[in-house]
């Protein structure tokens, strides 16, 4: 799942200053950027110096912008960074890590220009391998503090416009963002109660519920032990299930969504639900708007898979976890085994989107493993892990 890697940036907030640029300039008509959607994550491309093309993931769950060492070197600011050395960043569960600080002189996204952008340096190679696309950085929420950002999932595009008085004539659901946060926190309705949730485009799980919010009676199925995911906090096993209650986003209903049980300090609504909407983040006016042409309820399909969690690289996929009771466990696959082929093709031919499409339709997957010097093959059934 994309959350396995995107969580390295998702929901990260700094223990010092935020990553707000010192100047933002946007053409009067705004900017429309085509986007690739990989694993419910949005990726946009922009041109750098000397004909270079950079690919950035847009992550509203991250308060900071992260870039690769190559981007930091190519787009330097004059003078020292505002926070020399390393900055301690805090993940959603309260754990911390250190990342080097730097400053970009200018970051251009089409006709939108952001000057003197504080960034953290992050090796994006694992994220690139997971998405099957070279990723050069993660655009955090604070980058767009003086702009209006729209993630239009159905039309696969990102819109950046100058601040304007709010116009709700075409908005289906409007939420006030909780003040004092560097990430978009709104109040949603779940069953008979309200929950605070981050609108997090960096997570593909439809819904993540804080343990203090979730009740066992909320679940119709589970939560069960899922696959292992890998993020900035290290390896962790998911707890995931199907809710017995509904989630309400304004007038929209999401009946019985799939929800992860998490230790994070806030719940999140992720790409698995956001992908049905055009979501507008209007930081100058403190609002988040959800728009969707269809009025029907939003159906979240069952989660299908073999029960294997992977850490990807171009040459092989390493098994990071095996879901208890899954077909993979019955096939005697072990953590640390390397997948070299899928259905007879090298794994380098299998991007994230292609593999997800296979799991959505196939009844089984033929995997070639390497364990030490021993190569073996298993045909693993694809089943509904969360009905």
C-alpha positions in Angstrom: 0.0 0.0 0.0 1.2 3.5 -0.8 0.8 4.5 2.8 3.7 2.3 3.6 6.0 4.8 2.0 4.2 8.0 1.9 3.9 7.9 5.7 7.6 8.9 5.7 6.4 12.3 4.9 2.8 12.2 5.8 1.6 13.9 8.9 5.1 15.3 9.7 5.2 18.6 11.6 8.4 20.4 12.6 9.5 21.1 16.2 10.8 24.5 14.9 9.5 26.8 12.2 7.2 25.7 9.4 8.1 25.4 5.7 6.3 28.5 4.4 7.9 30.3 1.5 8.7 33.9 1.9 7.0 34.9 -1.3 4.3 33.4 -3.5 3.3 34.6 -7.0 0.6 33.0 -9.1 -0.8 34.1 -12.5 -4.2 35.8 -12.2 -5.9 33.0 -14.0 -4.3 30.4 -11.8 -2.3 27.3 -12.8 -3.6 23.9 -14.0 -1.2 21.1 -13.8 -1.9 17.6 -15.1 -1.3 14.9 -12.5 -0.5 11.2 -12.4 -2.4 9.2 -9.8 -0.4 6.3 -8.4 -1.9 4.4 -5.6 -4.4 7.2 -4.9 -1.4 9.7 -4.6 -1.1 12.7 -6.8 2.2 13.4 -8.6 2.9 16.5 -10.7 5.9 17.4 -12.9 7.7 20.7 -13.2 10.7 21.9 -15.1 14.0 22.7 -13.4 17.2 24.3 -14.7 19.0 22.9 -17.7 16.0 21.0 -18.9 15.6 18.9 -15.8 12.1 17.6 -15.0 11.2 17.0 -11.4 8.3 14.9 -10.1 6.7 15.9 -6.8 4.1 14.1 -4.7 1.5 16.5 -3.2 1.0 15.6 0.5 -1.4 17.7 2.5 -0.7 15.6 5.5 2.9 16.9 5.7 3.5 20.3 7.1 7.0 20.5 5.5 8.3 20.2 2.0 10.9 17.5 1.4 13.2 17.4 -1.5 16.0 15.1 -2.7 19.6 16.1 -2.3 19.7 16.6 -6.1 16.9 19.1 -6.1 18.4 21.0 -3.1 21.7 21.3 -5.0 20.0 22.4 -8.3 17.7 25.1 -6.7 19.8 26.6 -4.0 19.0 29.9 -2.2 21.6 32.5 -1.6 23.0 32.5 1.9 22.7 29.9 4.6 19.5 28.0 5.3 17.2 29.5 8.0 17.7 26.5 10.3 21.3 25.3 9.8 22.1 21.7 10.5 19.4 19.2 11.2 15.8 19.7 12.2 13.9 17.3 14.5 10.5 16.4 12.9 7.7 14.7 14.7 5.6 12.0 13.1 1.9 11.6 13.8 2.5 9.1 16.6 4.9 11.4 18.4 8.2 9.7 17.4 10.9 12.0 16.0 13.7 11.9 13.6 16.3 14.3 12.3 16.5 15.6 8.7 19.0 18.1 7.2 17.5 21.6 6.6 18.0 23.7 3.4 16.4 26.4 1.4 15.3 26.5 -2.2 15.8 29.9 -4.0 12.7 29.4 -6.1 10.3 26.5 -6.8 8.2 26.9 -9.9 5.0 24.9 -10.5 3.9 26.1 -13.9 2.8 29.7 -13.5 3.0 29.5 -9.7 6.3 30.6 -8.1 7.4 30.1 -4.5 10.5 32.0 -3.4 12.8 31.2 -0.5 11.2 27.8 0.4 12.5 26.1 3.6 12.9 22.4 2.9 14.2 19.3 4.5 16.5 16.9 2.6 15.1 13.4 2.2 16.2 10.5 0.1 13.2 9.8 -2.1 14.5 6.5 -3.6 12.2 4.2 -1.5 9.2 6.3 -2.4 10.2 6.2 -6.1 10.5 2.4 -6.0 7.1 2.1 -4.3 5.3 4.3 -6.8 7.2 3.1 -9.9 8.0 6.7 -10.8 11.1 8.8 -10.0 10.0 11.1 -7.1 12.2 14.2 -6.4 10.3 15.5 -3.4 7.1 15.9 -1.4 5.2 19.2 -1.5 3.9 19.9 2.0 0.8 21.8 3.1 2.6 24.9 4.3 4.0 25.5 0.8 0.5 26.6 -0.3 -0.2 28.9 2.7 -0.8 31.9 0.5 -2.6 30.1 -2.3 -5.7 28.0 -3.0 -4.9 24.4 -3.8 -7.3 22.0 -5.5 -6.7 18.3 -5.9 -9.1 17.3 -8.6 -8.8 13.5 -8.5 -11.6 12.6 -11.0 -9.9 14.9 -13.7 -6.4 14.0 -12.6 -5.2 17.6 -12.2 -3.9 20.1 -9.6 -5.1 23.7 -9.6 -3.2 26.5 -7.8 -5.0 29.9 -7.7 -4.5 33.2 -6.0 -6.4 33.9 -2.8 -9.9 35.2 -3.4 -13.1 35.7 -1.3 -14.7 32.3 -0.8 -17.4 31.3 -3.3 -19.5 28.4 -2.1 -22.0 28.4 -5.0 -20.6 25.2 -6.5 -19.4 23.6 -3.2 -21.1 20.6 -1.9 -19.4 20.3 1.5 -17.5 23.1 3.2 -15.5 22.6 6.4 -13.7 25.1 8.6 -10.0 24.1 9.2 -9.1 23.9 12.9 -6.9 26.9 13.6 -3.3 26.6 14.9 -2.4 23.6 12.7 0.1 23.4 9.9 -2.0 20.6 8.3 -5.7 20.6 7.3 -7.7 19.3 10.3 -11.5 19.2 9.9 -14.5 17.8 11.9 -16.3 14.9 10.3 -19.4 13.0 11.4 -19.1 9.3 12.0 -22.2 7.5 13.1 -23.5 9.4 16.2 -20.3 11.5 16.9 -17.9 13.9 15.5 -14.2 13.2 14.9 -11.2 15.4 14.2 -9.5 14.2 11.0 -6.5 15.3 8.9 -7.3 15.6 5.2 -4.2 13.6 4.1 -3.5 13.2 0.4 -0.4 11.3 1.4 -2.2 8.2 2.7 -4.1 5.7 0.5 -6.0 4.1 3.4 -9.6 5.4 3.1 -9.8 6.2 6.8 -7.5 5.9 9.8 -9.0 6.1 13.3 -7.2 7.0 16.4 -7.6 4.3 19.1 -9.2 6.8 21.4 -11.9 7.5 18.8 -12.6 4.0 17.6 -14.8 1.6 19.4 -14.9 -2.2 18.9 -18.6 -1.9 18.2 -17.8 0.4 15.2 -16.3 -2.6 13.3 -18.4 -5.1 11.3 -15.2 -7.0 10.4 -12.0 -6.8 12.3 -9.9 -4.9 13.0 -7.5 -7.7 12.0 -3.7 -7.8 11.7 -2.8 -6.6 8.3 0.5 -6.5 6.3 3.6 -4.8 7.5 4.2 -1.3 6.3 7.4 0.6 6.2 7.7 4.3 7.0 9.9 6.9 8.7 9.0 5.3 12.1 10.2 1.9 10.9 8.3 -1.3 10.2 4.8 -1.6 11.8 1.9 -4.0 11.3 -1.4 -2.6 10.2 -4.7 -3.1 12.1 -7.5 -2.8 9.6 -11.2 -3.7 9.2 -14.6 -2.7 7.8 -16.8 -0.4 9.8 -20.4 -1.2 10.7 -21.1 2.6 10.8 -21.2 5.3 8.1 -19.0 8.3 7.6 -20.5 11.6 6.5 -18.7 14.2 4.5 -21.3 17.0 4.4 -24.2 15.6 2.4 -22.1 12.7 1.1 -22.3 9.3 2.7 -19.5 6.7 2.8 -21.3 3.5 4.0 -19.2 1.2 6.1 -15.7 2.3 5.0 -12.5 0.4 5.5 -10.6 1.9 8.4 -7.2 1.4 9.8 -6.8 1.5 13.6 -3.8 3.7 14.4 -1.7 5.1 17.2 -1.5 8.5 15.4 -2.7 11.4 17.5 -5.4 12.3 15.0 -7.6 10.3 12.7 -7.1 10.8 8.9 -9.2 10.7 5.8 -6.9 9.5 3.0 -6.7 9.0 -0.7 -9.0 6.0 -0.7 -11.9 8.4 -0.1 -10.4 11.7 -1.4 -10.1 10.1 -4.9 -13.8 10.5 -5.4 -13.7 14.3 -5.0 -12.1 17.5 -6.1 -10.8 18.8 -2.8 -10.0 22.5 -2.4 -7.7 23.7 0.4 -8.2 27.4 0.9 -5.7 28.3 3.6 -6.1 32.1 3.4 -9.8 31.6 4.3 -9.3 28.6 6.5 -11.6 26.2 4.6 -11.6 22.8 2.9 -14.3 22.2 0.2 -15.3 18.8 -1.2 -17.0 18.7 -4.6 -18.3 15.7 -6.5 -20.6 15.6 -9.5 -22.4 12.4 -8.4 -24.6 12.4 -5.4 -24.7 8.7 -4.9 -23.1 7.1 -1.8 -19.4 6.3 -2.1 -18.7 2.6 -2.0 -15.3 1.5 -0.8 -14.5 -1.9 -2.3 -13.0 -4.8 -0.4 -9.3 -4.9 0.0 -7.9 -7.7 -2.1 -4.4 -9.2 -1.9 -2.2 -12.2 -1.1 -1.3 -11.0 2.4 2.2 -9.9 1.5 3.7 -6.5 2.3 6.7 -5.5 0.3 9.6 -3.0 0.3 10.2 -2.3 -3.4 13.4 -1.9 -5.4 14.0 -2.1 -9.1 15.6 -5.5 -9.0 13.4 -7.2 -6.4 10.6 -6.8 -3.9 11.6 -7.7 -0.4 8.9 -9.3 1.8 8.4 -7.0 4.7 5.5 -8.8 6.3 3.1 -11.7 5.9 -0.5 -11.2 7.1 -1.5 -13.9 9.6 -4.0 -16.4 8.2 -3.5 -15.2 4.6 -2.7 -17.3 1.5 0.9 -16.1 1.7 1.3 -17.6 5.2 -0.2 -20.9 3.9 2.4 -20.8 1.1 5.2 -20.7 3.6 6.5 -17.3 2.4 8.9 -15.7 4.9 9.8 -12.2 5.8 13.1 -11.3 4.0 12.3 -13.5 0.9 12.9 -11.6 -2.3 10.4 -11.6 -5.2 12.2 -11.5 -8.5 9.3 -12.3 -10.9 5.6 -11.8 -11.0 3.7 -14.1 -13.4 7.0 -14.9 -15.2 8.0 -11.3 -15.7 10.8 -9.5 -13.8 9.5 -7.2 -11.0 11.0 -4.2 -12.8 8.2 -4.6 -15.4 5.6 -4.2 -12.6 4.8 -0.7 -11.5 2.5 0.0 -8.6 -0.6 0.7 -10.8 -0.1 -2.5 -12.9 0.2 -4.7 -9.8 -2.8 -3.1 -8.1 -4.8 -3.8 -11.3 -3.7 -7.4 -11.2 -4.8 -7.8 -7.6 -8.2 -6.2 -8.4 -9.1 -8.9 -11.0 -6.9 -12.0 -10.7 -7.7 -15.0 -8.6 -4.0 -16.0 -8.1 -0.5 -14.6 -8.6 2.5 -16.6 -9.6 5.6 -15.3 -7.7 9.2 -16.3 -8.0 11.2 -16.0 -4.8 14.8 -15.9 -3.9 15.8 -17.0 -0.4 19.5 -16.9 0.0 20.7 -18.9 -3.0 17.5 -20.9 -3.3 15.0 -19.9 -5.9 11.4 -21.2 -5.7 8.0 -20.5 -7.1 4.6 -20.2 -5.4 1.2 -19.6 -6.9 -0.6 -17.6 -4.2 -4.4 -17.1 -4.3 -5.7 -13.5 -4.3 -8.5 -13.1 -1.8 -10.5 -10.5 0.0 -8.4 -9.6 3.0 -11.0 -7.1 4.3 -14.5 -7.9 2.9 
